[in-house]
């Protein structure tokens, strides 16, 4: 083979590979000893002992061009997973075909484009705030999907219009023997940019399934209890772990009136016939750039629209179900006020400090209570975070 290649009159060179990366070293601590604040798939969150695991991550990306119209991208990311480990995983892995100057198709593992900052959600340096507001971004825990998308760009007068349509599915493990699966996902988003303003609209339809060993036990108990109380049959069905028809809708607006800026998103998550609740959520961030410093404030809220209240009759056979049902349906609304400061230390690194206060009606969506029976689960939680974001 070497001889044949050496004698060939056709020369060929391997495509050049471009390597880039990003990372965050973060520390977070709360003032609450009875609950834990967590994000994403990480099993270890922040409490009053503090942790480096909540926001820390490291990513590396490989890009190559096979031709002027055909390229590939692989991104590996190491962040805390459901086992508390920082085992690297493939976050992106896709082939891209540039059909025309303004239309491209990608096939493979792609970032899930539900939110305004989905494309660079993991790149802390690209975000003004220390982390995207969890009251809103908590609604879709899966951050990529396996499938395909088509992207287009067109200029209409003085307005730049970009669009994306996508289809795919994904499945991930989460803490506490939980698995989340999005099947038959199909969606689209469109963005309009003109002057200082950018408006983005998103709608996604999928079939979502949540499987959890504790939920399965509750379902079996409810199914047995339905022999005494037939009305519990429908509730038992909501715990069955089967894929439920779900939708996600989002509207986002950015105004960059340098040095002032404003960003806001409003989102809706709807899941039919499921124990997993439906939410409305929003946030508003505003700040000002002054030299290398960017102070900002964020107000965000997550509110139930389909919270289920279960009152079991005083039947002794139902007593084992009371505690797990109370735990499942105790997740309440929450509102967060955050204030932070970003300092661009140099061109590829930024130091951020953020304080946030979350008021909860009950446990709150992204909190875990150590002792549900004894905790003051409606109390406010203060979170202090510091992070160094960098790119290379």
N, C-alpha and C positions, 0 to 999 in steps of 0.2 A: 504494500500500500504506500509506504514511504517512497519507494522507487517511482511508482506511477505518478504520485503527486509532484515529485521533484521534476519529472519529465514533462509534466503538463504545461501547455502554453497558456492555460487559464489561471490567472492569479486570484487568490481569495484571501481576505483578511478577516479575522474574527471581529465582530462589532465591539466598539469600545463600551465599557461599562462605567457609568457614573455612580459614584457612591456618596451618599449624604446621610445625615442622621440628626436626631434630636433627643432631648432627654429632660427630665425634671427630677431634682432632688428636693423633696418636700417633707415638712414636719407639721403635724396637726395635733391639737390638744383641746379637749372640752373641759367644762366645769362640772360635768355630771358623772358620778361614779356608778350609776345604776343603769345606764344605757350606753349604746355604742353607735356612732355615726359612721355609715359606710357608703361606698359608691361602687358602681360596676359589679364585677364578679368577686371582688376581694372579700375574704372571710374575716379578715382582721381590720376593724375600723378604728376610729379615734375615740378615746375616752379620756378621763382625767389623768391617765398615765402618759398620754402622748404616744405618737407612733410616726415612723418614717414610711410606713407601708401604704398609707392612704393614697397619696398623689405621686409617689416616685415611680419612674418608668424610664426605659431606654429603648429607642427605636433606631433601626438602620434600614436604609432603602437603596435598592439597586435598580437603575434604569439603563436601558440599552435601546438603540435604534438599529433594527435589522435592515431598514431601507427608509427613504423619506416618507413612506406611507405606513410603515409597520414597526411597532415598538413593543416593549415589554417592561413590566414593573413588578418587583417583589419587595415587600416591606415586612420585616420581622420586628416584633414588639415584645419586650419583656416588661410585664407589670404583674401585680399580685393577682393570682387566680383563685379558684374556689378551694384550693388546698393550702392557701397562704404562701405558695411558692412563686418565684419569679422566673418560671420556665419560659423561654422565648417561644412565641407562636407566630405563625404566618398571618399577618393582619390583612395584607393585600397581596394578590398574585394574579395578574391579569395580562392579557395580550390586547393591544390597541391597534385598530385599523383606522387610519385617517382617510375617510371616504372622499371628502372634498376639503377645501380650506376651512370650512365652517361646520362640518359634520364628522363625528367620530363614533366608532363602535368599540366597546370593551367587553371582553368575555373572561370570566374567572371569578376570583374573590375580590369584591369591591366594597368600599366603604358605604354603609347604609345611609343614604342621603335624606334622612328624615328632617333634620334641623338645619338652621342657617350655617352653623360652624361644623357640620358633620365631616367635611373633607379634611379639616385640620383640628378636629376635636382633641386628638391625642398630643398635638404639638403645642405644648404650653406656651412657647415663645410667640406663637402666632395669635394667641388670645390675649386680649387686654386684661381680663379678670384672671384670678388665680385658677379658677375652674368654671366651666359653664354652670349656670344656676341649676342645681339638682332638682328643685321643685318642678322644673319643666323637663329637663333632660333625663330624669329618672324614668319617664314613661316608656321609653324604648331601651331596654337594657342591652340588646344586641347591636353591635357597632359595625358589623359587616354582613355581607350575604354572598352566597354562591349563585352566580347567574350571569346576566348580561344587561348592558344598558346602551342607549344611544343618546349622544349629546349634540345639540345644535346651537348655533349662534347666528344672529341676524341683526342688522342695524336698521331701525325704522325711524327715519328722520334723525333726531338727536337722541333717541332712546336705543340703548343696547338691550336686546332681548335674548336671553339664553334659556334653553329648555333641556330637560332630561326625562327620559322614560326608561323604566327598569323592570326587570322580572327576575325572581330567584327565590331562595329559601336558605335557612340556616338553623343550626341547633347548637346550644351551648350548655355546659354544666355550670351550676351555681352552688353556693354553699347550702348546707343542710339537705343534701341528697335531692336537690332540685334541678330539673332540666326544663329549659324553655325552648320551644320550637316554633319557628315561623314558617308556614308552608304556603305555597301558591301566592307568594307576595308579588303584587303588581302595583306600580305607582308612577307618579310623575310630579315634577316640579317645574316651575317657570319663574324666572327672575327678570325684573325690569330695572335698568340702571339709567339714570339721567341726572346730570349735575351732581349734587350732594346726596341724592337719595337713591336707595336700592330697596325694592319691594320684592318679596319672595313668597310664592304660594305653593303648598305641597298637599297632596292627597295620596294615601296608600291604603290598599285593601289587602288583607291577608287572613290566614287561618292560624290562630295562635293557640298553642297548647302548653300547659304547665303541669308537669308531673312531679309529685312530691310524695315521699313515703308516708308522711304524717297525714297528708290530704287523703291518700288512699285508705288509711285506717278510719278517718272520719267518714268517708263515703260509705264504707262497709257498715259502720255503726248507724249511720242515718238510714241506709237501706233496710237494716234490721228494724230500726225504730219505726219505719214507715208501715210496718205490719200493724203497729198500734195506732199511728197517726198518719194516715195516707197523705196529708198535706206536706209531709217531709220528703216525699218522692222527688219533687222538683228540686229541692235543695240538695239532695243526694246527687242528682244528675249534674249539678254545677261543680261538683268535686271530682267528676269522672276522669279528668285529665285528657279528654278528647279535644281535638282542635275545634275552636269556636270562631265563628266569623267575627272579624275585627277590622276596625278602620282607624286611621290616624290622619288628622287634618291640621295643618299649620299655616300661620300667616306671620311673616317677619318683616320688619322695617328697620333700615339703618339710615341715619342722617349724619354725615360727616362734614360739619361746618367748621373745619379746622380753625382754631384749636379745640372747639367744642365738638362733642359727638354724643349721639343717642342711639341705642339699640333696643328693640323690643320684639318679643315673639308671643303669640297666643296659640295654644295647641289644644286639641281634643283627642282623647283616646276612648274608643267605644268597643266593648267586648260583650257579645250577646250570650246570655244563659251561662255565665261563668261566675265562679267565686272571685275571680280576679276583678277588681273594681274598675269602673270607667271614671276618667278624670277630665276636668278642665284645668289648664295651667297657663300661667303667663309670667313674664318678667319684664322689668324696665331698668336698663342700665344707662347711666349718664356720667360723663366725666370731661376732663379738660387736659390737654397736653401742654406742659410747661417745661421747656428745655428737655431734660432727660427724665422728667417725672410726669406721671399720669395718675392723679387721684381720681377715684370713681366711687359711685354708690349704685347698689342694685336693690330693688324691691321685687320680690317674687312670691307667688302663691300657687298652691295646688289644692283643688277642691273636688270632692266626690260629687258625682251625679247619679250614682247607682249603688249607694251604700246599703247593704242588707242588714236589717236588725232582726235577730232571731231570739224569740222568747219561748223557751221550752216549758211545757206544762210540768207541774210538780209530780212527775212520775219517777220513782226510784230507778227504774231501768235506764232512764236517760241521763242520770247523773254523770257517768263517765264522759259524756259528750259536751257538758257545759263548759269546762275549761278550754278545750281546743277550739270550740266555736267562738267563745269570747275573744280568744287570741286572734283568730283569723279576721273577725269582723271589727276589731278594735282600732284598726288603722284609720286615723282621722285626717282632717284637713290640717294644713300647716302653712304658715306665712313666715318668710325670712327677710330680714333687713341686713344688708351687708355693706361694709365700707372698706375700701382697700387702696393701696398705693403700689404702682408699678414704677420701678427705677431701671431704666435701660443702662446698665453698667457699661457695656460697650456694644458693638454692632450686632453680636450674635448671642448675647446673654442678657437676661433681665431678672432682677430680684423683686419678688412680690410679697406683700404683707396684707392679709385680709382678716377682718373680724366680721363674724355674722351671728345674728341672734335669731333662732327659730322658735316660733310659738306654735305649740301643738294642741289640737283638740284631744288627742289620744296619743298613741305610740308615735305616729308620724311615719311617712312612707319609707324613709331610708334610715330608720333607727331600729336597733334590736335591744329589747329589755332583758337584763340578766335575770330578774325575778319579776315576772309579770304580775303575780298576786300582790307583791308588796310595794312595787315601784309607784311613785307619783308620776304616772305616765303622761299627764297633761302639762307638766312643768316645762318652762322654757329651757332651751339648751344654748349655751354660748360656745362658739367654735373659733379658735384662733389658729391661723395657718400661715406658714411662711414657705416660700418655694424659690428655688433658683432654676429658671428655664434656660436652655441653651440649644443651639443648633451647630452643626459642623458639616 
